[in-house]
Amino acid sequence: MDSALALGLLDSPSCASCTPECTAMLIAARDARRDALAARARYRARNARLAQRAQERAAQRTGARPATEAVAQAGAVPTTRPALPSAAAAALARAKAKAAERSKP
């Protein structure tokens, strides 16, 4: 957009024979072009930011993998997060025990 403005592509030279309606149309078209160029610049900047974030996330993921692979290669058991939080696991165990008692004759 800056280069278009620097080259004067968005200037609206009015001719002597233009009517006020014609000049207004020319100004409206120029403003619409400026808005479109600004929107395109915002769109490209947004896509660049999203791509940068995706690369950062991918780098974090690949950075975390070698540590777990090194632990596995060393023969140690890797520490993993439990599937359920401890309170939920305890509640599930109580529910299973209660269900088992009900099914006994």
Secondary structure by P-SEA (a helix, b strand, c coil): caaaaaaccccccccccccaaaaaaaaaaaaaaaaaaaaaaaaaaaaaaaaaaaaaaaaaaaaaaaaaaaaaaaccbbbbcccccaaaaaaaaaaaaaaaaaacc
